[in-house]
Amino acid sequence: METKLVNLKINGIPVTVPEGTTILQAARQAHVEIPTLCFLKDVNRMGSCRMCVVEATGARGLVAACVYPVAEGMEVRTNTDKCRQSRKMTLELILSKHKKKCLSCERNHSCELQRLSLGYSVDEDRFKGEDFVLPLDCSTPYLIRDNDKCINCMRCVAACRKQGINAIGPIGRGFNLHIGCAFDRALAESPCVGCGQCVVDCPVGALYEQSNIDDVWKALSDTSKKVVFITAPSVRATLGEAFDMPIGTNVEGKMVAAIRRFNPAAVFNMDVTADLTIMEEASELINRIKTNKPMPMFTSCCPAWVKFVEQTFPELIPNLSTCKSPQQMFGALLKSYWCEKNGIDPKSLYVVSVIPCTAKKYERGREEMLGDVDAAITTRELARMIKTAGIKFTELPDEEFDNPFSTATGAGAIFGATGGVMEAALRTAAHMMDGNFEVLDFFAVRGSNPIKEATYLVAGHTIRVAVASGLDNARKICKSILSGEKQYDFVEIMSCPGGCVNGGGQPTLPDSVRNSVELKEARAKALYACDNGNSYRRSADSPTMDIIYNDYLGFPNSHKAHEILHTSYKDKRTI
Amino acid sequence: MEHHSAFHGTAEQEAKLRAVIEESRSVPGCLMHILQEAQGIYGYLPIEVQKIVAEGLDISLSEVYGVVTFYSQFSLNPKGKHRISICLGTACYVKGSDKILEELEKQLNIKCGECTPDGLFSIDSCRCVGACGLAPVMMIDDEVYGKLKPDMVKGILEKYKEEK
């Protein structure tokens, strides 16, 4: 059936769009930007904040462009006195209740409310609202909720709902409305898994990570400490955004150069332990296939997913791979192998991981693995450190990671995108099972579709795989496995939609960008380019793996490898 | 806010609630109906009851709590043997019903919306009972008390304490 087209004018500019298009979408075709606040593409669309109000013929009063559909012959005016006055008043009312501590705010200079307030020349003290003091929620090791800065836009609630977690929601009504967990309990007592999607979707400074920047600066200035940085695969694909570089720019060389300006003992490539994870996980998979141990096997590199299984589907804990994540493997390897080899006291080693994730801060502190990694900082925190240190990021030369943990394969790099771990594992597992298996590209598991399935025939075994990103999709997969509706052998889950490139620790971008760019795809492209350009594409082919196994671990899943690189999980059922 | 009184739900009450959930869970928007029924069964909606509802509908506790706190008809606290309802409608308010409420809270040492630890009294506010000529007005169970002054509160409460 052909979609009916509608002709209308936006500020006098004629546009033709499919029926059902909103004024906001149509305006983009006329190259007109309508301000938004509660609206966020793919996440929240409820027309409640009234920032996007416009005049439209046929409508009574101002209408919310984000939800109002276009009509034939409609004339829309987006920049009239009436629109501007209404938006200004809306902003002033929001500000009457907003804690205006902008100077020290996490989102100073990247706040949507600040950006709009400047544009509409608001008087932030025009209305003196009742002081609404709510306690800061610092109960988790990964994020902080400051309700006094919250503007009740509901974007965090929508993000949490999209994940199927619903840890937070609106409480009360009218002036007392606020966002919180059931019974106003602390976030740590809720089903929150720490994915941080609420943080990247918050337009203001009401949600931000538990910062470890000060801990890292302190360690760097402590002469008794040897500080080592390890950077996760996806950080190279997003860090540039914090320095106004185009989305999807691979800034690996500049990132290494910038960190090196902090004078750490070394900067290592976490793609190396992504490869190591694959060596261990692929061997574990083959072992499970042969011994028919709990199948399917689930990937375990995403800490929010692991926490989700422990809390929601503890009966599936035996299905989680026992492999630690690349972050934890690296920390453990540095404090054992690297320290022994270089005569360093592990107590003096301070491992800083740079990750795209808020949940990694929680993973670092898990009792099973405490001590592997000393601090985990997000891409955003690294960007802030670089700015504070006065490093001109864009002018830096490209530098390389330090040896012996510099060379990694393309399989390690694609860990940062949904389907990447699956593809990386398949490359190595298939080759381990059948030495003649030469396929390196597993296209069916790529792309940002929420659930992907494929079947491969390797050495007489049929391997049924599934890849999902976003926890609501993970829940669907878990339920279909438990009900017996689906049978898989290997399942990759990433909590954040699109995988780590869209992680909760990644740079926040202005709404005007978020609402017009396919962010996940643009960022993932940089990682697949990295993979394509790499001469090693199978983890097992990495010369660094040869060194680590020959020198120290022996072989994948050896006793020593188990001791250092594997972990266990616990039933953490909550409601 | 979280209630602190102990929960005394019986197995019969729970079975009744589970039956209601089972009966209506496939109906879109059934949460409101189930909560109304639950409040009918228990008299209020403490965390224990909300958990049964959340579990039964496979939704999060936060969603249930959001709805419970949105509608003033739902109560998080048990109601007393004697339910005091103080009118804060316009006529009563201008005649000083806020002072009556203050006195009630002081005498019973609880806040509006709460129940005394002995379960004898609970205080709620309402909007107009249709007796504006008697403002300020409060109701205790089905009894209407009009033309109130703060110093009358203590004596009225005594009457109910004695009949215990």
Interface residues (C-beta under 8 A of the other chain):
Chain A: I165 N166 A167 I168 G169 P170 I171 G172 R173 C181 A182 F183 D184 R185 S190 P191 I575
Chain B: M1 E2 I47 Q50 K51 A54 E55 I59 S60 L61 S62 E63 V64 Y65 G66 T69 F70
